[in-house]
């Protein structure tokens, strides 16, 4: 397929090269910042553009933008190209944003992974969730998805939004907890590196048992003395103390 990439951020920097490796032709890369478009365009062997009107023709317009930018730019992306296939990669934006923008053929190609520029992605392990405006377009989207990963699942816009919320808890919130831990350790001159064996073992356990079964710590034991001792230690960090108390209470309720 001839694919135009709209966006040059973390998702595009990982998905664009993967599609090119699979044999697809990238007709152009768009970004509001031309330098960013040029950086990705060089990797995928395509011209770069900072205006949507300049993007060359394509069979598929694959949009990898922030949610706000996607909603804002969808009508301009579709204008004059109504017969192409329009896809976005957002977790929480409904498929029908394309219909509202005037598209006739549209869907979603959502790869559930955390992406970073320059990172090596094991695409064969990445779950990809697809949605199409009709059965024929769904099959076209699935064919494209198979070139990304072997793990393809059809999911509605509502289901994908719930999946995205779950991903925020699993990835974004857990990483924020790492950042809090790093802050606390730094105050004692200790590197976050001491936590890495714990991080790895925690992740390993949930591959063989449910997270509920894998839960450990003072909250699951109901060890109020330890919890109160921790809260006393956190008195100089009142927001962290509140967060610690809230999460501990929620863990104890579920076990």
C-alpha positions as a Markdown table, in Angstrom:
| # | Residue | x | y | z |
|---|---|---|---|---|
| 1 | Unk | 0.0 | 0.0 | 0.0 |
| 2 | Unk | 0.9 | 3.6 | -0.4 |
| 3 | Unk | 0.8 | 5.2 | 3.0 |
| 4 | Unk | 1.1 | 8.8 | 4.1 |
| 5 | Unk | 2.2 | 9.3 | 7.7 |
| 6 | Unk | 0.6 | 12.2 | 9.5 |
| 7 | Unk | 2.7 | 12.9 | 12.6 |
| 8 | Unk | 6.4 | 12.4 | 13.4 |
| 9 | Unk | 6.3 | 11.6 | 17.2 |
| 10 | Unk | 7.1 | 8.5 | 19.1 |
| 11 | Unk | 4.4 | 6.3 | 17.6 |
| 12 | Unk | 5.2 | 7.4 | 14.0 |
| 13 | Unk | 8.9 | 6.9 | 14.6 |
| 14 | Unk | 8.3 | 3.3 | 15.5 |
| 15 | Unk | 5.4 | 2.4 | 13.3 |
| 16 | Unk | 6.5 | 4.1 | 10.1 |
| 17 | Unk | 9.8 | 2.2 | 9.7 |
| 18 | Unk | 8.0 | -1.1 | 10.5 |
| 19 | Unk | 5.5 | -0.6 | 7.7 |
| 20 | Unk | 8.3 | 0.3 | 5.3 |
| 21 | Unk | 10.2 | -2.8 | 6.2 |
| 22 | Unk | 7.0 | -4.8 | 5.5 |
| 23 | Unk | 7.1 | -3.5 | 1.9 |
| 24 | Unk | 4.7 | -0.6 | 2.0 |
| 25 | Unk | 5.6 | 2.7 | 0.3 |
| 26 | Unk | 5.6 | 5.9 | 2.4 |
| 27 | Unk | 4.5 | 8.7 | 0.1 |
| 28 | Unk | 5.1 | 11.5 | 2.6 |
| 29 | Unk | 5.5 | 12.5 | 6.2 |
| 30 | Unk | 3.7 | 15.5 | 7.7 |
| 31 | Unk | 4.4 | 17.4 | 10.9 |
| 32 | Unk | 3.7 | 20.9 | 11.9 |
| 33 | Unk | 7.4 | 21.2 | 12.5 |
| 34 | Unk | 9.2 | 20.5 | 9.3 |
| 35 | Unk | 12.5 | 19.5 | 11.0 |
| 36 | Unk | 10.6 | 16.7 | 12.8 |
| 37 | Unk | 9.0 | 15.5 | 9.6 |
| 38 | Unk | 12.4 | 15.5 | 7.8 |
| 39 | Unk | 13.9 | 13.4 | 10.5 |
| 40 | Unk | 11.4 | 10.6 | 10.1 |
| 41 | Unk | 11.1 | 11.1 | 6.3 |
| 42 | Unk | 14.8 | 10.3 | 6.0 |
| 43 | Unk | 14.3 | 7.0 | 7.8 |
| 44 | Unk | 11.3 | 5.9 | 5.7 |
| 45 | Unk | 12.6 | 7.2 | 2.4 |
| 46 | Unk | 9.9 | 9.8 | 1.7 |
| 47 | Unk | 9.5 | 13.6 | 1.3 |
| 48 | Unk | 8.6 | 15.7 | 4.3 |
| 49 | Unk | 5.9 | 18.4 | 4.6 |
| 50 | Unk | 4.7 | 20.9 | 7.1 |
| 51 | Unk | 1.3 | 21.6 | 5.3 |
| 52 | Unk | -1.4 | 19.0 | 4.9 |
| 53 | Unk | -2.3 | 20.4 | 1.5 |
| 54 | Unk | 1.1 | 19.4 | 0.1 |
| 55 | Unk | 0.9 | 15.7 | 1.1 |
| 56 | Unk | 1.0 | 13.5 | -2.0 |
| 57 | Unk | -1.7 | 10.9 | -2.8 |
| 58 | Unk | -1.9 | 7.7 | -0.8 |
| 59 | Unk | -4.1 | 4.7 | -0.4 |
| 60 | Unk | -4.0 | 5.1 | 3.4 |
| 61 | Unk | -3.6 | 8.2 | 5.5 |
| 62 | Unk | -2.2 | 7.0 | 8.9 |
| 63 | Unk | -2.6 | 9.6 | 11.5 |
| 64 | Unk | -0.4 | 9.5 | 14.6 |
| 65 | Unk | -1.1 | 12.7 | 16.5 |
| 66 | Unk | -2.1 | 13.7 | 20.0 |
| 67 | Unk | -5.8 | 13.4 | 20.6 |
| 68 | Unk | -6.3 | 17.2 | 20.5 |
| 69 | Unk | -4.4 | 17.6 | 17.3 |
| 70 | Unk | -6.2 | 14.6 | 15.7 |
| 71 | Unk | -9.6 | 16.1 | 16.5 |
| 72 | Unk | -8.5 | 19.6 | 15.3 |
| 73 | Unk | -6.9 | 18.4 | 12.0 |
| 74 | Unk | -9.2 | 15.5 | 11.0 |
| 75 | Unk | -11.4 | 17.7 | 8.6 |
| 76 | Unk | -8.3 | 19.1 | 6.9 |
| 77 | Unk | -6.7 | 15.6 | 6.6 |
| 78 | Unk | -9.8 | 14.3 | 4.8 |
| 79 | Unk | -10.5 | 17.3 | 2.6 |
| 80 | Unk | -10.0 | 16.5 | -1.0 |
| 81 | Unk | -9.1 | 12.9 | -0.2 |
| 82 | Unk | -12.5 | 11.5 | 0.7 |
| 83 | Unk | -12.0 | 8.2 | -1.1 |
| 84 | Unk | -8.8 | 7.1 | 0.7 |
| 85 | Unk | -8.7 | 5.0 | 3.8 |
| 86 | Unk | -8.2 | 7.1 | 7.0 |
| 87 | Unk | -6.8 | 5.5 | 10.1 |
| 88 | Unk | -5.8 | 6.8 | 13.5 |
| 89 | Unk | -3.8 | 5.2 | 16.2 |
| 90 | Unk | -5.3 | 6.8 | 19.3 |
| 91 | Unk | -6.6 | 4.8 | 22.3 |
| 92 | Unk | -9.4 | 7.0 | 23.4 |
| 93 | Unk | -10.6 | 8.8 | 20.2 |
| 94 | Unk | -13.7 | 7.1 | 18.7 |
| 95 | Unk | -13.5 | 5.8 | 15.1 |
| 96 | Unk | -16.4 | 8.0 | 14.0 |
| 97 | Unk | -14.3 | 11.1 | 14.2 |
| 98 | Unk | -13.5 | 10.3 | 10.6 |
| 99 | Unk | -17.1 | 10.1 | 9.5 |
| 100 | Unk | -17.7 | 13.5 | 11.1 |
| 101 | Unk | -14.8 | 14.8 | 9.1 |
| 102 | Unk | -16.3 | 13.6 | 5.8 |
| 103 | Unk | -14.4 | 10.4 | 5.3 |
| 104 | Unk | -16.2 | 7.5 | 3.5 |
| 105 | Unk | -13.6 | 4.8 | 4.4 |
| 106 | Unk | -12.1 | 4.8 | 7.9 |
| 107 | Unk | -11.0 | 2.9 | 11.0 |
| 108 | Unk | -8.5 | 2.5 | 13.8 |
| 109 | Unk | -5.1 | 0.8 | 14.1 |
| 110 | Unk | -4.2 | 1.0 | 17.8 |
| 111 | Unk | -0.9 | -0.6 | 18.9 |
| 112 | Unk | -0.9 | -1.0 | 22.6 |
| 113 | Unk | 2.7 | -0.3 | 23.6 |
| 114 | Unk | 4.7 | 2.5 | 25.1 |
| 115 | Unk | 6.8 | 4.0 | 22.3 |
| 116 | Unk | 10.0 | 6.0 | 22.4 |
| 117 | Unk | 12.1 | 7.5 | 19.6 |
| 118 | Unk | 15.0 | 5.3 | 18.8 |
| 119 | Unk | 13.7 | 2.4 | 20.9 |
| 120 | Unk | 13.7 | -1.1 | 19.4 |
| 121 | Unk | 10.2 | -2.6 | 19.5 |
| 122 | Unk | 9.6 | -6.3 | 19.4 |
| 123 | Unk | 6.6 | -5.9 | 17.1 |
| 124 | Unk | 5.7 | -9.6 | 17.1 |
| 125 | Unk | 4.7 | -9.3 | 20.8 |
| 126 | Unk | 2.7 | -6.0 | 20.4 |
| 127 | Unk | -1.1 | -6.4 | 20.7 |
| 128 | Unk | -2.8 | -4.4 | 17.9 |
| 129 | Unk | -6.5 | -3.5 | 18.1 |
| 130 | Unk | -8.5 | -2.7 | 15.0 |
| 131 | Unk | -11.8 | -1.3 | 14.1 |
| 132 | Unk | -13.4 | -0.6 | 10.7 |
| 133 | Unk | -16.4 | 1.3 | 9.4 |
| 134 | Unk | -17.6 | -1.8 | 7.6 |
| 135 | Unk | -16.6 | -5.5 | 7.1 |
| 136 | Unk | -14.6 | -4.8 | 3.9 |
| 137 | Unk | -12.6 | -2.0 | 5.4 |
| 138 | Unk | -12.0 | -4.0 | 8.5 |
| 139 | Unk | -10.4 | -6.7 | 6.4 |
| 140 | Unk | -8.2 | -4.1 | 4.8 |
| 141 | Unk | -7.1 | -2.8 | 8.2 |
| 142 | Unk | -6.4 | -6.3 | 9.4 |
| 143 | Unk | -4.1 | -6.9 | 6.5 |
| 144 | Unk | -2.2 | -3.8 | 7.4 |
| 145 | Unk | -2.2 | -4.8 | 11.0 |
| 146 | Unk | -0.7 | -8.2 | 10.2 |
| 147 | Unk | 2.3 | -6.4 | 8.8 |
| 148 | Unk | 2.9 | -4.9 | 12.3 |
| 149 | Unk | 2.2 | -7.8 | 14.6 |
| 150 | Unk | 0.8 | -11.4 | 14.9 |
| 151 | Unk | -1.5 | -10.4 | 17.7 |
| 152 | Unk | -4.5 | -8.7 | 16.1 |
| 153 | Unk | -7.9 | -8.2 | 17.9 |
| 154 | Unk | -11.1 | -6.5 | 16.7 |
| 155 | Unk | -12.4 | -4.0 | 19.4 |
| 156 | Unk | -15.1 | -1.3 | 19.5 |
| 157 | Unk | -14.3 | 2.3 | 20.2 |
| 158 | Unk | -15.8 | 1.9 | 23.7 |
| 159 | Unk | -13.8 | -1.3 | 24.4 |
| 160 | Unk | -10.6 | 0.4 | 23.1 |
| 161 | Unk | -11.2 | 3.4 | 25.5 |
| 162 | Unk | -11.5 | 1.0 | 28.4 |
| 163 | Unk | -8.3 | -0.8 | 27.2 |
| 164 | Unk | -6.6 | 2.6 | 27.1 |
| 165 | Unk | -7.6 | 3.4 | 30.7 |
| 166 | Unk | -6.2 | 0.0 | 31.7 |
| 167 | Unk | -3.0 | 0.8 | 29.8 |
| 168 | Unk | -2.7 | 4.1 | 31.7 |
| 169 | Unk | -2.9 | 2.2 | 35.0 |
| 170 | Unk | -0.5 | -0.5 | 33.9 |
| 171 | Unk | 2.2 | 1.7 | 32.2 |
| 172 | Unk | 1.8 | 5.4 | 32.9 |
| 173 | Unk | 0.8 | 5.2 | 36.5 |
| 174 | Unk | 3.3 | 2.5 | 37.4 |
| 175 | Unk | 6.1 | 4.6 | 35.8 |
| 176 | Unk | 4.9 | 7.5 | 37.9 |
| 177 | Unk | 5.4 | 5.3 | 41.0 |
| 178 | Unk | 8.9 | 4.6 | 39.8 |
| 179 | Unk | 9.5 | 8.4 | 39.6 |
| 180 | Unk | 8.2 | 8.8 | 43.2 |
| 181 | Unk | 10.5 | 6.1 | 44.3 |
| 182 | Unk | 13.4 | 7.7 | 42.6 |
| 183 | Unk | 12.6 | 11.0 | 44.3 |
| 184 | Unk | 12.6 | 9.3 | 47.8 |
| 185 | Unk | 15.8 | 7.4 | 47.1 |
| 186 | Unk | 17.6 | 10.4 | 45.8 |
| 187 | Unk | 17.0 | 12.3 | 49.1 |
| 188 | Unk | 19.1 | 9.6 | 50.7 |
| 189 | Unk | 21.7 | 9.4 | 48.0 |
| 190 | Unk | 20.6 | 6.0 | 46.7 |
| 191 | Unk | 20.3 | 5.2 | 43.0 |
| 192 | Unk | 16.9 | 4.0 | 41.5 |
| 193 | Unk | 19.0 | 1.1 | 40.1 |
| 194 | Unk | 18.6 | -0.7 | 43.4 |
| 195 | Unk | 14.9 | -1.1 | 42.5 |
| 196 | Unk | 15.4 | -2.8 | 39.1 |
| 197 | Unk | 15.6 | -6.4 | 40.4 |
| 198 | Unk | 12.3 | -5.7 | 42.2 |
| 199 | Unk | 10.7 | -4.2 | 39.0 |
| 200 | Unk | 11.8 | -7.2 | 36.9 |
| 201 | Unk | 10.5 | -9.8 | 39.4 |
| 202 | Unk | 7.2 | -7.9 | 39.8 |
| 203 | Unk | 6.7 | -8.0 | 36.0 |
| 204 | Unk | 7.8 | -11.6 | 35.8 |
| 205 | Unk | 5.2 | -12.8 | 38.4 |
| 206 | Unk | 2.2 | -11.5 | 36.6 |
| 207 | Unk | 3.1 | -13.6 | 33.6 |
| 208 | Unk | 2.3 | -16.7 | 35.6 |
| 209 | Unk | -0.4 | -15.5 | 38.0 |
| 210 | Unk | -3.0 | -12.8 | 38.2 |
| 211 | Unk | -1.9 | -9.4 | 39.6 |
| 212 | Unk | -4.4 | -9.9 | 42.5 |
| 213 | Unk | -2.6 | -13.1 | 43.4 |
| 214 | Unk | 0.8 | -11.5 | 43.0 |
| 215 | Unk | 0.1 | -8.6 | 45.4 |
| 216 | Unk | 2.4 | -8.4 | 48.4 |
| 217 | Unk | 3.3 | -5.7 | 51.0 |
| 218 | Unk | 1.9 | -4.3 | 54.2 |
| 219 | Unk | -1.5 | -3.3 | 52.8 |
| 220 | Unk | -2.3 | -6.9 | 51.7 |
| 221 | Unk | -1.2 | -8.2 | 55.0 |
| 222 | Unk | -3.2 | -5.6 | 56.9 |
| 223 | Unk | -0.1 | -4.5 | 58.7 |
| 224 | Unk | -1.3 | -1.2 | 60.2 |
| 225 | Unk | 1.8 | -0.7 | 62.3 |
| 226 | Unk | 4.1 | -0.6 | 59.2 |
| 227 | Unk | 1.6 | 1.5 | 57.2 |
| 228 | Unk | 1.4 | 4.1 | 60.0 |
| 229 | Unk | 5.2 | 4.1 | 60.3 |
| 230 | Unk | 5.5 | 4.7 | 56.6 |
| 231 | Unk | 3.0 | 7.5 | 56.8 |
| 232 | Unk | 4.9 | 9.1 | 59.6 |
| 233 | Unk | 8.0 | 9.0 | 57.4 |
| 234 | Unk | 6.1 | 10.7 | 54.6 |
| 235 | Unk | 4.9 | 13.6 | 56.8 |
| 236 | Unk | 7.2 | 16.0 | 54.9 |
| 237 | Unk | 5.6 | 14.8 | 51.6 |
| 238 | Unk | 1.9 | 15.3 | 52.4 |
| 239 | Unk | 0.7 | 14.6 | 48.8 |
| 240 | Unk | 2.7 | 11.3 | 48.8 |
| 241 | Unk | 1.3 | 10.4 | 52.2 |
| 242 | Unk | -2.2 | 10.9 | 50.9 |
| 243 | Unk | -1.4 | 8.8 | 47.8 |
| 244 | Unk | 0.1 | 6.1 | 49.9 |
| 245 | Unk | -2.9 | 6.0 | 52.2 |
| 246 | Unk | -5.4 | 5.9 | 49.2 |
| 247 | Unk | -3.6 | 3.1 | 47.4 |
| 248 | Unk | -3.1 | 1.0 | 50.6 |
| 249 | Unk | -6.8 | 1.3 | 51.4 |
| 250 | Unk | -7.8 | 0.3 | 47.9 |
| 251 | Unk | -5.4 | -2.8 | 48.0 |
| 252 | Unk | -6.8 | -3.8 | 51.4 |
| 253 | Unk | -10.4 | -3.6 | 50.1 |
| 254 | Unk | -9.7 | -5.9 | 47.2 |
| 255 | Unk | -8.0 | -8.7 | 49.1 |
